[in-house]
Amino acid sequence: MERDPDSNCHHGNSPFPGNVKISNNTFTLQKVSIAGDADYEDVSGILINLHYQNASDFEVNNNTITNSSTVADRTGSSGVEFWSIQTAVGVNTSGNVISGFESGYQMWNCPTTNTISVKDGSVTGSDYRVFANNYDGYNSNADPSSYIVDGVDLINTTTGIYIKQNDSN
C-alpha cells in the first residue's frame, strides 16, 4: 500500500480511489521487549482503526500472519483487529491464514451501517478464532456492532467465536 504521508484514509479526500486493499502479504511478528522499558504484548498483524464518514472500504485478503512468540507470550495479541469502523465504511476479509495469536480476529466498536465480514481462510493455534467485545479492545465503551463470520477453518484453537459482554461498558 502506498500513500501520500500527509494524507489519511479517514479523510474525505482519501488518496486511494475506491477500496483500500491489503492483500497477498506475509507478516511474522513477536512480542517486543525494550531494555529499561517494558514488554509490549499487544502484538497485532493488521490493525484497522478509526475509519468513518467518507473513508474507503477496506479489503484484507489472502495474507499470512504469524506470531512467532511462545504461547506464554501471546497474551493480548491479534492477527487482525478492527476498531471504530463507523458510518458507512465496510471491511471485508477473506482467505487470510493466521497463526499463533491469542485471537485470530478481534473486533471492537464497529457500529458501521456497512458490513464487517470475515470469510474463509484459517486461524491456527489461537485461544479464539474471533473475539468480539464491547470494552476490551480499547479499554473503553463500544457502541452496538454486528459482524459476519463465515467459513473460517479452526485448527488447534480453543474457542471458535468469543463474544464478550464486559460489565465495564
Secondary structure, DSSP 8 states (H G I E B T S, - for coil): ----TT--TTSTT-SSSS-EEEES-EEEE--EE-TTS-EE---EEEEEEEE-TT---EEEES-EEEE-S-GGG-TT-EEEEEEEE-TT--EEEES-EEESSSEEEEEE----SS-EEEESSEEES-SEEEEEESSTTTTS-------EEES-EEES-SEEEEEE--TT-
